[in-house]
Amino acid sequence: MTSRYPVYLFDVDGTLVDSADDICGAILEALKPTRVCGLGPSDLVQYVGVHLLHMFQELLPEYTPEQHEELIRTYRTTYSARGHRSTRVFPGVTEALQGLGGRKATATTKATSTTRAVLEQFGLAPYFDHVQGTDGFAYKPAPDVVLASLAALGARPEECLLVGDSPADMEAGRRAGVAICAVRYGYGDPVRMARFEPDLWISDMRELLG
């Protein structure tokens, strides 16, 4: 089909896949030895898509950088060991990626290697021309990962629509100069996303096919 945009960039967690159970479970495991207690997945879902360092700094501001790094290592080990067993592709995502024209890439806070593994596990990798995670540069809401995807595709910002579920996605898109699409079914606060005046709002990824 003819694509409205030549290029589509997608956030992953909360946009393509419902991964909150695996992410929050790994966070809780990492926090077990700390003073942070009484938290459940509903308390931690706000951190899905947030860089791990920022999250642990917020939860444990008194910790040293070395302690934060240890928490990050524990999280990554635990998250990997879970094997994404509680993660699911959101309804309509596969059909949308199959039917949507234009080139596609990711723009996620996950590392590129982790992102590629998730896409491959859930059969989404064949629909992407480029897989881009946040590797050694500023994470969203900085625009770096969006700009990295655009550079890899040789695309201009005015050709692109960024699809995401969080205020950080919306801000990163605006700062990168691309159009932005907010999904209502993810983990982000719609009120905070609305402040960035998204060009599109969708409740199902298949709405992009229209």
Short mmCIF file of the C-alpha atoms (twelve columns), coordinates in Angstrom:
data_MODEL
# 
_entry.id   MODEL 
# 
loop_
_atom_site.group_PDB 
_atom_site.id 
_atom_site.type_symbol 
_atom_site.label_atom_id 
_atom_site.label_alt_id 
_atom_site.label_comp_id 
_atom_site.label_asym_id 
_atom_site.label_seq_id 
_atom_site.Cartn_x 
_atom_site.Cartn_y 
_atom_site.Cartn_z 
_atom_site.pdbx_PDB_model_num 
ATOM 1   C CA . MET A 1   0.000  0.000   0.000  1 
ATOM 2   C CA . THR A 2   1.044  3.626   -0.398 1 
ATOM 3   C CA . SER A 3   2.543  4.951   2.803  1 
ATOM 4   C CA . ARG A 4   1.606  8.312   4.238  1 
ATOM 5   C CA . TYR A 5   5.163  8.628   5.512  1 
ATOM 6   C CA . PRO A 6   8.259  7.281   3.739  1 
ATOM 7   C CA . VAL A 7   9.820  6.358   7.102  1 
ATOM 8   C CA . TYR A 8   8.342  5.008   10.334 1 
ATOM 9   C CA . LEU A 9   10.265 4.777   13.601 1 
ATOM 10  C CA . PHE A 10  8.879  2.707   16.456 1 
ATOM 11  C CA . ASP A 11  9.461  2.610   20.175 1 
ATOM 12  C CA . VAL A 12  9.420  -1.012  21.371 1 
ATOM 13  C CA . ASP A 13  8.236  -1.490  24.986 1 
ATOM 14  C CA . GLY A 14  4.654  -0.318  25.348 1 
ATOM 15  C CA . THR A 15  4.354  0.294   21.597 1 
ATOM 16  C CA . LEU A 16  5.167  -2.954  19.785 1 
ATOM 17  C CA . VAL A 17  5.279  -5.368  22.714 1 
ATOM 18  C CA . ASP A 18  3.610  -5.578  26.113 1 
ATOM 19  C CA . SER A 19  6.721  -6.289  28.155 1 
ATOM 20  C CA . ALA A 20  5.816  -4.713  31.497 1 
ATOM 21  C CA . ASP A 21  5.619  -8.005  33.417 1 
ATOM 22  C CA . ASP A 22  9.131  -9.052  32.407 1 
ATOM 23  C CA . ILE A 23  10.643 -5.600  32.897 1 
ATOM 24  C CA . CYS A 24  8.961  -4.921  36.240 1 
ATOM 25  C CA . GLY A 25  9.751  -8.440  37.454 1 
ATOM 26  C CA . ALA A 26  13.442 -7.894  36.714 1 
ATOM 27  C CA . ILE A 27  13.368 -4.497  38.446 1 
ATOM 28  C CA . LEU A 28  11.835 -6.038  41.561 1 
ATOM 29  C CA . GLU A 29  14.492 -8.751  41.583 1 
ATOM 30  C CA . ALA A 30  17.259 -6.142  41.383 1 
ATOM 31  C CA . LEU A 31  15.688 -4.142  44.213 1 
ATOM 32  C CA . LYS A 32  15.377 -7.102  46.599 1 
ATOM 33  C CA . PRO A 33  18.604 -6.357  48.550 1 
ATOM 34  C CA . THR A 34  17.795 -2.627  48.860 1 
ATOM 35  C CA . ARG A 35  15.697 -0.572  51.255 1 
ATOM 36  C CA . VAL A 36  13.044 -0.057  48.557 1 
ATOM 37  C CA . CYS A 37  10.165 -2.316  49.498 1 
ATOM 38  C CA . GLY A 38  6.425  -2.632  49.077 1 
ATOM 39  C CA . LEU A 39  6.543  -1.871  45.371 1 
ATOM 40  C CA . GLY A 40  4.615  -3.881  42.815 1 
ATOM 41  C CA . PRO A 41  4.449  -3.935  39.021 1 
ATOM 42  C CA . SER A 42  1.789  -1.221  38.991 1 
ATOM 43  C CA . ASP A 43  4.214  1.089   40.801 1 
ATOM 44  C CA . LEU A 44  7.060  0.362   38.416 1 
ATOM 45  C CA . VAL A 45  5.318  0.415   35.046 1 
ATOM 46  C CA . GLN A 46  5.982  4.162   34.850 1 
ATOM 47  C CA . TYR A 47  9.667  3.288   34.446 1 
ATOM 48  C CA . VAL A 48  9.197  1.123   31.362 1 
ATOM 49  C CA . GLY A 49  11.136 2.886   28.627 1 
ATOM 50  C CA . VAL A 50  13.089 4.985   31.126 1 
ATOM 51  C CA . HIS A 51  16.840 4.477   31.175 1 
ATOM 52  C CA . LEU A 52  17.883 2.115   33.972 1 
ATOM 53  C CA . LEU A 53  20.363 4.551   35.474 1 
ATOM 54  C CA . HIS A 54  17.753 7.299   35.740 1 
ATOM 55  C CA . MET A 55  15.295 4.887   37.357 1 
ATOM 56  C CA . PHE A 56  17.708 3.582   39.987 1 
ATOM 57  C CA . GLN A 57  18.969 7.095   40.717 1 
ATOM 58  C CA . GLU A 58  15.404 8.173   41.380 1 
ATOM 59  C CA . LEU A 59  14.546 5.174   43.545 1 
ATOM 60  C CA . LEU A 60  17.848 5.141   45.440 1 
ATOM 61  C CA . PRO A 61  19.360 8.637   45.276 1 
ATOM 62  C CA . GLU A 62  21.744 7.911   48.157 1 
ATOM 63  C CA . TYR A 63  23.483 5.100   46.275 1 
ATOM 64  C CA . THR A 64  26.919 5.582   44.736 1 
ATOM 65  C CA . PRO A 65  27.491 5.313   40.968 1 
ATOM 66  C CA . GLU A 66  29.101 1.921   41.581 1 
ATOM 67  C CA . GLN A 67  26.026 0.693   43.448 1 
ATOM 68  C CA . HIS A 68  23.742 1.931   40.671 1 
ATOM 69  C CA . GLU A 69  25.865 0.088   38.117 1 
ATOM 70  C CA . GLU A 70  25.581 -3.097  40.166 1 
ATOM 71  C CA . LEU A 71  21.789 -2.760  40.190 1 
ATOM 72  C CA . ILE A 72  21.827 -2.311  36.420 1 
ATOM 73  C CA . ARG A 73  23.949 -5.452  35.989 1 
ATOM 74  C CA . THR A 74  21.567 -7.431  38.199 1 
ATOM 75  C CA . TYR A 75  18.562 -6.158  36.264 1 
ATOM 76  C CA . ARG A 76  20.069 -7.044  32.893 1 
ATOM 77  C CA . THR A 77  21.046 -10.526 34.011 1 
ATOM 78  C CA . THR A 78  17.592 -11.169 35.460 1 
ATOM 79  C CA . TYR A 79  15.744 -9.672  32.497 1 
ATOM 80  C CA . SER A 80  17.715 -11.790 30.053 1 
ATOM 81  C CA . ALA A 81  17.146 -14.934 32.114 1 
ATOM 82  C CA . ARG A 82  13.380 -14.415 32.004 1 
ATOM 83  C CA . GLY A 83  13.515 -15.061 28.273 1 
ATOM 84  C CA . HIS A 84  10.634 -12.647 27.604 1 
ATOM 85  C CA . ARG A 85  8.234  -15.396 28.684 1 
ATOM 86  C CA . SER A 86  5.621  -12.883 29.891 1 
ATOM 87  C CA . THR A 87  6.019  -10.524 26.925 1 
ATOM 88  C CA . ARG A 88  3.411  -10.393 24.170 1 
ATOM 89  C CA . VAL A 89  3.025  -8.530  20.904 1 
ATOM 90  C CA . PHE A 90  0.216  -5.997  21.167 1 
ATOM 91  C CA . PRO A 91  -2.894 -6.782  19.080 1 
ATOM 92  C CA . GLY A 92  -2.707 -5.351  15.591 1 
ATOM 93  C CA . VAL A 93  1.050  -4.743  15.568 1 
ATOM 94  C CA . THR A 94  2.037  -7.619  13.285 1 
ATOM 95  C CA . GLU A 95  -0.761 -6.853  10.834 1 
ATOM 96  C CA . ALA A 96  0.180  -3.189  10.778 1 
ATOM 97  C CA . LEU A 97  3.853  -3.874  10.133 1 
ATOM 98  C CA . GLN A 98  2.931  -6.333  7.381  1 
ATOM 99  C CA . GLY A 99  0.646  -3.874  5.629  1 
ATOM 100 C CA . LEU A 100 2.384  -0.583  6.222  1 
ATOM 101 C CA . GLY A 101 4.457  0.793   3.375  1 
ATOM 102 C CA . GLY A 102 7.622  2.798   3.802  1 
ATOM 103 C CA . ARG A 103 10.864 1.931   5.539  1 
ATOM 104 C CA . LYS A 104 10.824 1.042   9.227  1 
ATOM 105 C CA . ALA A 105 13.278 1.227   12.097 1 
ATOM 106 C CA . THR A 106 13.223 1.199   15.875 1 
ATOM 107 C CA . ALA A 107 14.085 4.048   18.224 1 
ATOM 108 C CA . THR A 108 14.172 2.593   21.712 1 
ATOM 109 C CA . THR A 109 15.941 2.974   25.039 1 
ATOM 110 C CA . LYS A 110 16.822 -0.742  24.909 1 
ATOM 111 C CA . ALA A 111 20.293 -1.675  23.690 1 
ATOM 112 C CA . THR A 112 20.381 -2.527  20.004 1 
ATOM 113 C CA . SER A 113 21.367 -6.153  20.672 1 
ATOM 114 C CA . THR A 114 18.465 -6.638  23.104 1 
ATOM 115 C CA . THR A 115 16.050 -4.947  20.725 1 
ATOM 116 C CA . ARG A 116 17.075 -7.208  17.858 1 
ATOM 117 C CA . ALA A 117 16.679 -10.300 20.047 1 
ATOM 118 C CA . VAL A 118 13.152 -9.264  21.065 1 
ATOM 119 C CA . LEU A 119 12.104 -8.535  17.490 1 
ATOM 120 C CA . GLU A 120 13.493 -11.863 16.318 1 
ATOM 121 C CA . GLN A 121 11.847 -13.836 19.127 1 
ATOM 122 C CA . PHE A 122 8.422  -12.419 18.317 1 
ATOM 123 C CA . GLY A 123 8.727  -12.602 14.531 1 
ATOM 124 C CA . LEU A 124 8.851  -8.848  13.985 1 
ATOM 125 C CA . ALA A 125 12.444 -8.494  12.753 1 
ATOM 126 C CA . PRO A 126 11.666 -9.140  9.046  1 
ATOM 127 C CA . TYR A 127 9.523  -6.004  8.925  1 
ATOM 128 C CA . PHE A 128 12.377 -3.661  9.895  1 
ATOM 129 C CA . ASP A 129 14.995 -2.153  7.637  1 
ATOM 130 C CA . HIS A 130 17.093 -1.077  10.610 1 
ATOM 131 C CA . VAL A 131 17.214 -1.875  14.324 1 
ATOM 132 C CA . GLN A 132 18.416 0.991   16.499 1 
ATOM 133 C CA . GLY A 133 18.737 1.042   20.261 1 
ATOM 134 C CA . THR A 134 20.444 3.424   22.652 1 
ATOM 135 C CA . ASP A 135 24.110 2.456   22.707 1 
ATOM 136 C CA . GLY A 136 26.492 4.819   24.454 1 
ATOM 137 C CA . PHE A 137 24.664 8.049   23.755 1 
ATOM 138 C CA . ALA A 138 21.961 10.141  25.426 1 
ATOM 139 C CA . TYR A 139 18.624 8.394   25.871 1 
ATOM 140 C CA . LYS A 140 15.131 9.744   25.247 1 
ATOM 141 C CA . PRO A 141 13.844 12.429  25.686 1 
ATOM 142 C CA . ALA A 142 17.110 13.406  23.987 1 
ATOM 143 C CA . PRO A 143 16.658 12.997  20.218 1 
ATOM 144 C CA . ASP A 144 19.854 10.981  19.673 1 
ATOM 145 C CA . VAL A 145 18.299 7.563   19.037 1 
ATOM 146 C CA . VAL A 146 15.797 9.071   16.578 1 
ATOM 147 C CA . LEU A 147 18.582 10.883  14.744 1 
ATOM 148 C CA . ALA A 148 20.698 7.708   14.709 1 
ATOM 149 C CA . SER A 149 17.856 5.787   13.042 1 
ATOM 150 C CA . LEU A 150 17.340 8.535   10.481 1 
ATOM 151 C CA . ALA A 151 21.058 8.606   9.685  1 
ATOM 152 C CA . ALA A 152 21.158 4.826   9.250  1 
ATOM 153 C CA . LEU A 153 18.270 5.015   6.793  1 
ATOM 154 C CA . GLY A 154 19.589 8.112   5.019  1 
ATOM 155 C CA . ALA A 155 16.268 9.808   5.753  1 
ATOM 156 C CA . ARG A 156 15.270 13.393  6.503  1 
ATOM 157 C CA . PRO A 157 13.217 14.306  9.611  1 
ATOM 158 C CA . GLU A 158 10.344 15.661  7.517  1 
ATOM 159 C CA . GLU A 159 9.901  12.196  5.965  1 
ATOM 160 C CA . CYS A 160 9.422  10.429  9.283  1 
ATOM 161 C CA . LEU A 161 6.727  9.516   11.800 1 
ATOM 162 C CA . LEU A 162 7.821  8.359   15.258 1 
ATOM 163 C CA . VAL A 163 5.338  6.064   17.006 1 
ATOM 164 C CA . GLY A 164 5.604  5.769   20.789 1 
ATOM 165 C CA . ASP A 165 3.727  5.474   24.053 1 
ATOM 166 C CA . SER A 166 5.526  7.870   26.397 1 
ATOM 167 C CA . PRO A 167 6.136  11.579  26.934 1 
ATOM 168 C CA . ALA A 168 9.850  10.856  26.380 1 
ATOM 169 C CA . ASP A 169 9.039  9.490   22.910 1 
ATOM 170 C CA . MET A 170 6.994  12.566  22.089 1 
ATOM 171 C CA . GLU A 171 9.681  14.977  23.293 1 
ATOM 172 C CA . ALA A 172 12.458 13.105  21.481 1 
ATOM 173 C CA . GLY A 173 10.446 13.225  18.273 1 
ATOM 174 C CA . ARG A 174 9.739  16.924  18.568 1 
ATOM 175 C CA . ARG A 175 13.400 17.654  19.288 1 
ATOM 176 C CA . ALA A 176 14.430 15.577  16.265 1 
ATOM 177 C CA . GLY A 177 11.992 17.425  14.010 1 
ATOM 178 C CA . VAL A 178 9.880  14.397  13.052 1 
ATOM 179 C CA . ALA A 179 6.114  13.941  13.176 1 
ATOM 180 C CA . ILE A 180 4.920  12.072  16.264 1 
ATOM 181 C CA . CYS A 181 2.181  9.517   16.885 1 
ATOM 182 C CA . ALA A 182 1.016  8.709   20.420 1 
ATOM 183 C CA . VAL A 183 -0.415 5.264   21.197 1 
ATOM 184 C CA . ARG A 184 -3.121 5.163   23.856 1 
ATOM 185 C CA . TYR A 185 -2.664 1.508   24.836 1 
ATOM 186 C CA . GLY A 186 0.890  1.744   26.204 1 
ATOM 187 C CA . TYR A 187 2.319  2.723   29.567 1 
ATOM 188 C CA . GLY A 188 2.638  6.492   29.194 1 
ATOM 189 C CA . ASP A 189 0.473  9.215   30.693 1 
ATOM 190 C CA . PRO A 190 -1.826 10.550  27.916 1 
ATOM 191 C CA . VAL A 191 -2.087 13.943  29.615 1 
ATOM 192 C CA . ARG A 192 1.689  14.380  29.582 1 
ATOM 193 C CA . MET A 193 1.920  13.109  26.004 1 
ATOM 194 C CA . ALA A 194 -0.750 15.577  24.916 1 
ATOM 195 C CA . ARG A 195 1.474  18.478  25.943 1 
ATOM 196 C CA . PHE A 196 3.619  17.742  22.900 1 
ATOM 197 C CA . GLU A 197 0.579  17.969  20.583 1 
ATOM 198 C CA . PRO A 198 1.065  14.663  18.734 1 
ATOM 199 C CA . ASP A 199 0.292  14.718  15.038 1 
ATOM 200 C CA . LEU A 200 -1.621 11.444  15.429 1 
ATOM 201 C CA . TRP A 201 -3.256 9.441   18.226 1 
ATOM 202 C CA . ILE A 202 -4.008 5.745   17.792 1 
ATOM 203 C CA . SER A 203 -5.607 3.046   19.956 1 
ATOM 204 C CA . ASP A 204 -4.541 0.193   17.663 1 
ATOM 205 C CA . MET A 205 -1.493 0.060   15.389 1 
ATOM 206 C CA . ARG A 206 -3.702 -0.953  12.471 1 
ATOM 207 C CA . GLU A 207 -5.084 2.577   12.431 1 
ATOM 208 C CA . LEU A 208 -1.869 3.605   10.687 1 
ATOM 209 C CA . LEU A 209 -3.010 1.580   7.683  1 
ATOM 210 C CA . GLY A 210 -5.895 3.978   7.171  1 
# 
